[in-house]
Amino acid sequence: MTGSESEAAVRIDTSRPHPARVYDWWLGGKDNYPVDEELARKILAVDGTVLRGARANRRFMQRAVRAVAETGVRQFLDIGTGIPTEPNLHQVAQTVAAESRIVYADNDPIVLRHAQALLHGSDEGATEYVHADVRDVDTLLRRAADSLDLDRPVALSLVALTHYLGEDPAGDDVYGLLRRYVDALAPGSHLILSQVTPDLNPEAIEKAANHFRRSGTPFHPRSLAEFSRFFEGLELLGPGVIPVSGWRPDPQDVALQAEGIVPVYAGVARKP
């Protein structure tokens, strides 16, 4: 399903929170429901880092996309894109190279509702949206291939998504899932990831995780070793796996680090 298709094809479930809408509330957005706000406030009450964490994740995405685009990559697949914010991934990539092609993918119908806003990219490039779940690898890649040439390098971005996916091979199989995506991409492709960790603020993260789980949303914070495992077989770009605010920070990011820790790891790697 592309962004041009009717939102009526997918119903919005407002009976339970959705991570994209909870995240939207933390970012100060308006595209969320009372159930999302309720969970967002509960987590904020036990983990005071979540607001700066949400902002830090968005800024990491911008820096990482810019860095990858500057290596010459011109195709981007952003899974779990969430509700649009400014600047979004396509704006960053197309500022570096106007001919860049971007496909956004998400399973939240509210993102589908905003797809037309996502599609306003450069005249030289292309910006598309597919409504698909990260777990449905074949469908998502098939729809992405309508706009992207998967025989050429692609930057695959999953920012603040993997902590919603479990490791059980009989369930989400997050490591196997990521491997299937990476295996489908051409050499020279890049993987952009960030993930909540218990390493830097264990008590608060455990309380936040419990709120997510009680709401029906699985939540899987991961240690440095567990997060680094996503990059096995890939070539990490400097500075490697690091807390999100420290990944190639701009002066503004350096200043924001004074606000306190952000319990999120980030990394970018190239497929050799």
QUIVEN-V901945 format. One line per field, one symbol per residue. ss: DSSP state (h for helix, s for strand, l for the rest). phi: phi as a letter, one per 20 degrees, with the letter a starting at -180 (. if undefined). burial: # if it has 16 or more other C-alpha atoms within 10 Angstrom, else .. Layout:
BEGIN
ss=???
phi=???
burial=???
END
This chain:
BEGIN
ss=lsllllhhhlllllllllhhhhhhhhlllllllhhhhhhhhhhhhhlllhhhhhhhhhhhhhhhhhhhhlllllssssslllllllllhhhhhhhhllllssssssllhhhhhlhhhhlllllllsssssslllllhhhhhhhhllllllllllsssssllhhhlllllllllhhhhhhhhhhhlllllssssssslllllhhhhhhhhhhhhhlllllllllhhhhhhhhlllsslllllsshhhllllhhhhhhhhhllllsssssssll
phi=.efeeffffceeedebfcgfffffffenfdebdgfffgfgfffffdcfefffffffffffgfffffffffeofccccddmfmfgcdfegfffffffbfefdccecbdegffggegfffeedfffdbccccebegfegfffffffffddefedgceedceldffededggedflgffffffffffefgnfcddcbbfcefebffffffffffgffendfbcgcfgffffgfdgnddfffenebggfeflffgffffffffpfcfcebaccdef
burial=.##...#.........###########...###.###.##..##.##.#####################...############....######.#####################.##.##..########.#.....##.##..##.#..##############.......##.##..##..##.###########.#...#########....########..##.##..####..##########...#..#....###########.
END
